[in-house]
């Protein structure tokens, strides 16, 4: 059932005074999610039950009353003595039509989008590959694939500076070309 719920988020301290537009700075926004119900408390102020409206960075998020995503709450009274936390809760349902719309890229692309994002939802390297690619490893993978296409036995592989070798059924190594 974990995929249907959000786990509890332990209390996180505010690191600065909140703003009139619902923005708070915290030690980490890592486990908070948009639309998650949170409790904002301070020893000298009333406890507020709010909703996460936007995660802005690893240390900033915006909160507001439950409802429209644009609704914000004045949090300027809450500061470094305040904490924000969230109980375990059921994740909100997202209609399939909305998911389809969210991943669709308009013309001239006309395709479903798949992009690499960091844990805060920021697109990572829109035109570059953020992963290190080892060209030698790619060459080995290409040779393995060509061996499988040829239907050769693929029991043991040996890669050296002289090439790529496989074993035959009788135990001999042959060079893959």
Secondary structure, 3 states (H helix, E strand, C coil): CHHHEECCEEEEEECCCCCCCCEEEECCCCCCCCCCEEEEEECCEEEEEEEEEEECCCCEEEEECCCCCCCCCCCCCCCCCEEEEECCEECCCCCHHHHHHHHEECCCCCEECCCCECCCCCECCCCCCCCCCCHHHHHHHHHHHHHHHHCCCCCCEEEECCEEEEECCCCCEEECC
